[in-house]
Amino acid sequence: MATPPAARTIGELKSSGYETRGVRDELRANLVERLASGGPLFEGVMGYEDTVVPAVQNALLCGHDMIFLGERGQAKSRMIRALLELLDEWIPVVAGSEIHDDPLAPVSARARAQVDEQGDLCEIQWVHRTERYVEKLATPDTSIADLIGDVDPIKVAEGRSLGDELTIHFGLIPRTNRGIFCINELPDLTEKVQVGLFDVMEERDIQVKGYRVRLPLDVLVVASANPEDYTSRGRIITPLKDRYAAQIRTHYPQVREEELSIVRQEAVVPSVGGIDVLMPPFLEDIIAQMTFEARLSPDINQASGVSVRMSIRNFETLLAAAVQRALRTGEDEAVPRISDLSALVASTAGKIELEYAGMERSERDVIHDLTQRAIKVVFDERLPLEGAAAEELAPILEAFETGWKVEVSGAMPASEYLVGLDEITGLRDVAARVAGGDSPARLASAIEFILDGLHLSNRLNRSASDQGAVYATS
């Protein structure tokens, strides 16, 4: 954080040449500067370059209040919080002001009286942009007093008139004057409270306890909501929606690589000394494909959405399962396997909402189906049973037809997968290519992927047990 400017009084502020500008002018000017320099608007947000980002830029250039509409896990809050980086780093306020009064144009009664009395000797303070962003999670018990303000009975008891502005205890929105105020999950506000936002967003003033206090607030009001919440938990009343000049529709990653880019950026890899942790590319694809399958599944409530957090947590959980095995077996490389995918029940269950209310199918059954479909999709992409890949796999299938059986288990050391490996012609070469390496842990992971893909392609039988699974042709 840089040092604030040196001016400490209104007189010094005037001498410095400081000029007041509104929060929308700040955002517009700083956005133009950011665009001219080629810097990103939303650091770390991917997949919105041609859809969401241009819409936000248009809204900022127009000075529009915005509402971000989208299902859970679509980076709505992250984008809103990033807007504060477009505010000026420091602004001056009248010292002691509750609502960040501009020293050159104060709006509250207290600040106006202070400036009138002290003139150029009136002290000022510098406020950093991080103090000019306020976020409120909407809940049904959120009140007008929380957002706008209320009469403070103690101040009234001190002898002030009920209609005196000085009796008011300001709520969050006035205290965000000259900044950005965000309401998350807007439909959860009661309709009465939503009505209370009309004057703030249209006339830019506030009304408390039946009398009007004229406060020309300078605040950008931003909100987030799930579109389906209009009819489930609550709704945004039409006049309030109309006051949000820009409705920004977010979305999930449209291709698997976008999903994986977010996963790689956000996931925390379990770190254990002496153990190298590696996620094979085909398992990365399976994790992301599981999420894509969930977003298409009729068993899952699509209105609720399936967050990118499902991919992130599954990625982390799968690596953790591999690390546990490496610790048990004393191996120095932790590489997840297909048999580890059963661990994803814990990290997936809380990320999906089943479509039906009854007990037709359990979450575990639905997650198992998502896993199987994802494995099949990725196997068909990487080892399609036609062309060159089919020629590679043909000797492997022939070996099974002569009576070979292979047992796999999440508890088995990787070295046990290599026993007799070279007696199945071509399996080592295919596994090394798929795994991107020939270490025992990588080969074990790739072998399971190949065998399970052949099973899902109806070329091998799979007999599962508590100890693992056996692949054979009969």
C-alpha positions in Angstrom: 0.0 0.0 0.0 1.5 3.4 -1.0 1.8 6.3 1.4 -1.3 8.6 1.3 -0.9 12.2 0.0 0.6 14.8 2.4 -2.3 17.2 2.6 -3.9 17.3 6.1 -6.3 20.2 5.9 -8.8 21.5 3.4 -6.5 24.4 2.7 -3.6 22.2 1.9 -5.9 20.0 -0.2 -6.9 23.0 -2.3 -3.3 24.1 -2.7 -2.3 20.6 -4.0 -4.7 21.1 -7.0 -6.9 18.2 -6.0 -10.2 18.0 -7.9 -13.3 16.1 -6.8 -14.7 13.4 -9.1 -17.5 11.0 -8.6 -17.1 7.3 -8.1 -18.4 6.6 -11.6 -16.0 9.0 -13.1 -13.2 7.3 -11.1 -14.2 3.9 -12.4 -14.6 5.0 -16.0 -11.2 6.9 -16.1 -9.3 4.1 -14.4 -10.9 1.5 -16.7 -9.9 3.5 -19.7 -6.4 3.6 -18.4 -6.4 -0.1 -17.7 -7.7 -0.9 -21.2 -5.1 1.4 -22.8 -2.3 -0.4 -21.0 -3.6 -3.8 -21.9 -4.0 -5.0 -18.3 -6.7 -7.5 -17.3 -9.9 -6.3 -15.7 -10.4 -9.5 -13.6 -7.2 -11.1 -12.5 -7.5 -14.9 -12.4 -11.0 -15.1 -13.9 -11.0 -17.2 -17.1 -13.4 -18.0 -19.9 -15.3 -14.6 -19.8 -13.0 -12.7 -22.2 -15.6 -12.6 -25.0 -18.8 -12.7 -23.0 -19.0 -11.3 -19.5 -16.0 -8.9 -19.5 -17.2 -6.8 -22.4 -20.6 -6.4 -20.8 -19.0 -5.3 -17.5 -16.8 -2.8 -19.4 -19.8 -1.3 -21.1 -21.6 -0.9 -17.8 -18.6 0.8 -16.2 -18.2 3.2 -19.1 -21.8 4.1 -18.8 -21.7 4.4 -15.0 -24.4 1.8 -14.6 -25.4 0.0 -11.4 -25.0 -3.8 -12.1 -26.5 -7.1 -11.1 -24.6 -10.3 -11.9 -26.9 -13.2 -12.6 -25.6 -16.7 -12.6 -25.6 -20.1 -10.9 -23.3 -20.8 -8.0 -19.6 -21.0 -8.6 -19.4 -18.6 -11.6 -17.0 -16.1 -10.0 -19.7 -13.4 -9.5 -18.3 -12.3 -6.1 -14.7 -12.4 -7.3 -15.5 -10.1 -10.2 -17.5 -7.7 -8.1 -14.6 -7.5 -5.5 -12.2 -6.9 -8.4 -14.0 -3.6 -9.2 -12.4 -1.9 -6.2 -9.1 -2.0 -8.0 -10.5 0.5 -10.4 -11.1 3.1 -7.7 -8.5 5.8 -7.0 -6.0 4.5 -4.4 -6.7 7.3 -1.9 -9.5 9.9 -1.5 -9.7 12.7 1.1 -12.6 12.8 3.6 -13.6 15.2 6.3 -11.9 14.0 9.5 -14.4 12.0 11.5 -17.0 11.8 8.8 -19.2 8.7 9.0 -20.0 8.7 5.3 -16.7 9.6 3.7 -17.8 13.2 3.1 -15.8 15.0 0.3 -14.0 17.9 2.0 -14.8 20.1 -1.0 -18.4 19.1 -1.2 -19.7 17.6 2.1 -23.2 16.2 2.2 -23.9 15.2 5.8 -25.1 17.8 8.3 -22.2 17.1 10.6 -19.5 17.5 7.9 -21.1 20.6 6.5 -21.2 22.2 9.9 -17.6 21.2 10.5 -16.4 22.7 7.2 -18.4 25.9 7.7 -17.0 26.4 11.2 -13.3 25.6 10.5 -13.0 26.5 6.8 -9.6 25.8 5.2 -8.3 24.7 8.6 -10.7 21.8 8.7 -8.8 18.5 9.1 -9.0 15.8 6.5 -8.2 12.1 6.4 -7.2 9.9 3.5 -9.1 6.7 2.9 -7.7 3.8 1.0 -9.8 2.2 -1.7 -10.0 -1.1 0.2 -12.2 0.8 2.8 -14.5 2.0 0.1 -16.0 -1.4 -0.8 -18.7 -2.9 1.4 -20.3 -6.3 0.8 -23.5 -7.6 2.5 -24.9 -11.1 2.2 -28.7 -10.7 1.9 -30.7 -12.7 4.4 -34.4 -12.6 5.1 -33.7 -10.8 8.4 -31.8 -8.0 6.8 -33.6 -4.8 7.7 -33.9 -1.2 6.3 -31.9 -0.1 9.4 -29.0 -2.4 8.3 -28.9 -1.0 4.8 -30.1 2.6 5.1 -30.1 3.5 8.8 -32.4 4.2 11.7 -33.1 6.8 14.4 -30.7 6.5 17.3 -32.8 6.7 20.5 -29.8 7.8 22.5 -29.2 10.8 20.3 -32.9 11.7 20.6 -32.7 11.4 24.4 -29.8 13.9 24.3 -32.3 16.5 23.3 -32.2 16.5 19.5 -35.3 16.7 17.4 -36.6 13.5 15.9 -36.4 15.1 12.5 -32.8 16.1 12.9 -30.4 14.3 10.6 -27.9 14.1 13.5 -30.2 11.6 15.2 -29.6 9.0 12.5 -27.4 6.0 12.8 -26.4 5.5 9.2 -26.6 2.0 7.7 -24.2 0.3 5.3 -25.1 2.1 2.1 -24.6 5.7 3.4 -21.4 4.5 5.0 -20.2 3.4 1.5 -20.7 6.8 0.1 -18.1 7.5 -2.6 -17.5 3.7 -3.0 -19.0 0.4 -4.2 -21.7 -1.4 -2.3 -22.5 -5.0 -3.1 -25.5 -7.1 -2.1 -25.0 -10.8 -2.6 -28.0 -13.1 -3.1 -30.3 -10.2 -3.7 -33.6 -12.2 -3.9 -33.2 -13.1 -0.2 -34.0 -9.6 0.8 -37.7 -9.1 1.7 -39.8 -7.1 -0.7 -40.1 -4.3 1.9 -36.4 -3.9 2.1 -36.0 -4.0 -1.7 -38.5 -1.1 -1.9 -36.3 0.8 0.5 -33.5 0.7 -2.1 -35.5 2.6 -4.7 -34.5 6.1 -3.6 -30.9 5.1 -3.1 -30.6 3.8 -6.7 -32.7 6.3 -8.5 -32.7 9.6 -6.6 -29.5 8.8 -4.8 -30.9 9.9 -1.4 -32.2 8.1 1.7 -35.4 8.2 3.7 -35.6 7.1 7.4 -38.6 6.6 9.7 -41.1 8.6 7.6 -39.1 11.7 7.1 -36.8 12.5 4.3 -33.1 13.2 4.8 -31.6 14.6 1.6 -28.2 12.9 1.2 -27.0 12.9 -2.4 -25.1 9.7 -2.1 -22.4 8.8 -4.6 -22.3 5.0 -4.5 -22.2 2.3 -7.2 -24.7 -0.4 -6.2 -23.8 -3.9 -7.4 -25.6 -7.2 -6.7 -25.4 -10.9 -7.4 -28.2 -13.4 -7.7 -29.1 -16.8 -9.1 -31.8 -16.3 -11.7 -33.7 -19.3 -10.5 -34.0 -17.7 -7.0 -36.7 -15.4 -8.4 -39.1 -18.2 -8.0 -37.6 -20.4 -5.3 -36.2 -18.7 -2.2 -37.4 -15.3 -3.2 -37.7 -12.9 -6.0 -36.3 -9.5 -7.1 -39.3 -7.1 -7.5 -39.7 -5.7 -10.9 -39.1 -2.0 -10.1 -35.8 -2.9 -8.4 -34.6 -5.0 -11.4 -35.5 -2.0 -13.6 -33.2 0.2 -11.6 -30.2 -2.0 -12.2 -29.2 -0.6 -15.6 -27.0 -3.5 -16.5 -27.7 -7.2 -16.0 -24.6 -9.3 -16.5 -25.2 -12.9 -17.2 -22.4 -15.2 -16.1 -21.9 -18.9 -17.2 -19.8 -22.0 -16.5 -16.7 -22.8 -18.6 -17.7 -23.7 -22.1 -14.9 -26.1 -22.9 -13.0 -28.6 -20.7 -9.7 -26.8 -21.0 -11.1 -23.7 -19.5 -12.4 -25.7 -16.5 -9.0 -27.3 -16.0 -7.2 -23.9 -16.2 -9.3 -22.7 -13.3 -8.7 -26.0 -11.4 -5.0 -25.7 -11.8 -5.0 -22.2 -10.7 -7.2 -22.7 -7.6 -6.5 -26.2 -6.4 -4.2 -26.8 -3.4 -1.9 -29.7 -4.0 -1.2 -31.8 -0.9 2.4 -31.4 0.0 4.4 -34.1 1.8 8.1 -34.1 2.1 9.9 -36.6 0.0 6.9 -37.5 -2.2 6.4 -36.1 -5.7 2.7 -35.5 -6.4 1.5 -35.8 -10.0 -1.9 -35.8 -11.7 -1.9 -37.6 -15.1 -3.5 -35.6 -17.9 -6.1 -38.2 -18.5 -7.3 -38.1 -14.9 -7.4 -34.3 -15.1 -9.7 -34.7 -18.1 -11.9 -37.2 -16.2 -12.3 -34.8 -13.3 -13.4 -32.0 -15.5 -15.6 -34.3 -17.6 -17.4 -35.5 -14.5 -18.4 -31.9 -13.8 -19.5 -31.4 -17.5 -21.5 -34.6 -17.3 -23.2 -33.4 -14.0 -24.2 -30.2 -15.8 -26.0 -32.3 -18.4 -27.4 -34.9 -16.1 -31.2 -35.2 -15.8 -30.6 -36.6 -12.3 -29.2 -33.3 -11.1 -31.1 -30.0 -10.6 -29.6 -27.8 -13.3 -31.3 -24.7 -11.9 -29.1 -25.0 -8.8 -26.1 -25.4 -10.9 -22.9 -27.4 -10.6 -20.0 -25.2 -9.5 -16.4 -25.3 -10.7 -15.7 -25.9 -7.1 -16.7 -29.5 -7.7 -13.8 -29.9 -10.2 -11.4 -28.2 -7.8 -12.3 -30.2 -4.7 -12.3 -33.5 -6.7 -8.9 -32.7 -8.0 -7.6 -32.1 -4.5 -9.3 -35.2 -3.1 -7.9 -37.4 -5.8 -4.4 -36.2 -5.1 -4.9 -36.7 -1.4 -5.9 -40.3 -2.0 -2.7 -40.9 -4.0 -0.6 -39.3 -1.3 -2.2 -41.6 1.4 -1.3 -44.6 -0.7 2.3 -43.4 -1.2 2.7 -43.0 2.6 1.3 -46.5 3.2 3.5 -48.2 0.6 6.6 -46.1 1.1 6.7 -44.9 -2.5 8.2 -41.6 -3.5 5.7 -40.7 -6.2 2.0 -40.2 -5.6 -0.1 -40.7 -8.8 -3.9 -41.1 -8.6 -5.6 -44.1 -10.3 -9.0 -45.0 -11.5 -9.5 -47.0 -8.3 -9.1 -43.8 -6.3 -12.2 -42.2 -8.0 -14.4 -43.8 -5.3 -13.0 -41.2 -2.9 -14.7 -38.5 -4.9 -18.1 -39.3 -3.4 -17.2 -37.2 -0.4 -16.1 -34.2 -2.4 -18.9 -34.4 -5.0 -22.0 -35.1 -2.9 -22.2 -31.6 -1.4 -21.8 -30.0 -4.9 -24.9 -31.4 -6.5 -28.6 -31.3 -5.8 -30.6 -34.2 -7.0 -33.5 -33.4 -9.2 -36.0 -35.7 -7.5 -37.2 -35.5 -3.9 -37.8 -39.2 -3.5 -35.3 -42.0 -3.0 -35.3 -43.4 -6.6 -31.5 -43.2 -6.7 -28.9 -42.3 -4.1 -26.2 -39.6 -4.5 -23.6 -42.4 -4.5 -25.3 -44.1 -7.5 -25.5 -40.8 -9.4 -21.9 -40.0 -8.7 -20.8 -43.5 -9.8 -22.7 -43.0 -13.1 -21.0 -39.6 -13.7 -17.6 -41.2 -13.1 -18.3 -44.0 -15.5 -19.5 -41.7 -18.2 -16.5 -39.4 -17.8 -14.0 -42.3 -18.0 -15.7 -43.5 -21.2 -15.6 -40.1 -22.8 -11.9 -39.6 -22.1 -11.0 -43.1 -23.0 -12.7 -42.7 -26.4 -10.8 -39.5 -27.0 -7.4 -40.9 -26.0 -7.6 -44.5 -27.1 -10.5 -44.8 -29.7 -11.1 -48.5 -30.7 -10.3 -47.7 -34.3 -7.3 -46.8 -36.4 -3.8 -46.7 -34.8 -5.1 -46.9 -31.2 -7.1 -50.1 -32.1 -3.9 -51.6 -33.5 -2.1 -50.8 -30.2 -4.8 -52.3 -28.1 -5.3 -55.5 -30.2 -2.3 -57.5 -28.7 -3.6 -56.6 -25.2 -7.0 -57.9 -25.9 -5.5 -61.0 -27.4 -3.6 -61.7 -24.2 -6.8 -61.5 -22.2 -8.5 -63.8 -24.6 -5.8 -66.4 -23.9 -6.7 -66.4 -20.2 -4.9 -63.4 -18.7 -6.5 -61.7 -15.7 -5.3 -58.6 -14.0 -6.2 -57.5 -10.4 -6.1 -53.9 -9.4 -6.6 -52.1 -6.1 -6.2 -48.7 -4.6 -4.1 -50.3 -1.9 -1.6 -52.1 -4.1 1.9 -50.8 -4.5 2.7 -49.6 -8.0 5.4 -52.3 -8.3 2.8 -55.1 -8.2 1.2 -53.7 -11.4 4.5 -54.3 -13.2 4.7 -58.0 -12.4 4.2 -59.8 -15.7 3.6 -56.5 -17.5 5.9 -57.3 -20.4 4.2 -60.6 -21.0 1.2 -58.7 -22.3 2.5 -57.4 -25.6 2.3 -53.7 -26.0 0.8 -52.9 -22.7 3.9 -51.1 -21.3 4.3 -48.9 -24.4 0.6 -47.9 -24.5 0.6 -47.2 -20.7 3.8 -45.1 -20.9 2.4 -43.1 -23.7 -0.9 -42.5 -22.0 0.9 -41.7 -18.6 3.5 -39.4 -20.1 6.2 -41.4 -18.3 7.4 -44.9 -17.3 7.8 -44.7 -13.6 6.0 -47.5 -11.7 3.3 -45.1 -10.2 2.5 -43.6 -13.6 2.4 -46.9 -15.4 0.1 -48.3 -12.7 -2.3 -45.4 -13.1 -2.3 -45.7 -16.9 -2.9 -49.5 -16.7 -6.0 -49.0 -14.7 -7.3 -46.4 -17.1 -6.7 -48.7 -20.1 -8.3 -51.7 -18.5 -11.3 -49.7 -17.2 -11.8 -48.1 -20.6 -11.8 -51.5 -22.3 -14.3 -52.7 -19.7 -16.6 -49.7 -20.4 -16.2 -50.4 -24.1 -17.5 -53.9 -23.5 -14.2 -55.5 -24.4 -13.3 -56.8 -20.9 -15.3 -57.9 -17.9 -14.8 -56.4 -14.5 -15.5 -58.1 -11.2 -15.4 -55.7 -8.3 -14.9 -56.5 -4.6 -14.0 -54.7 -1.4 -10.4 -55.5 -2.1 -10.3 -54.1 -5.7 -11.3 -55.4 -9.1 -10.3 -58.1 -11.5 -10.3 -57.6 -15.3 -10.7 -60.6 -17.6 -12.6 -61.7 -20.7 -14.8 -64.1 -18.8 
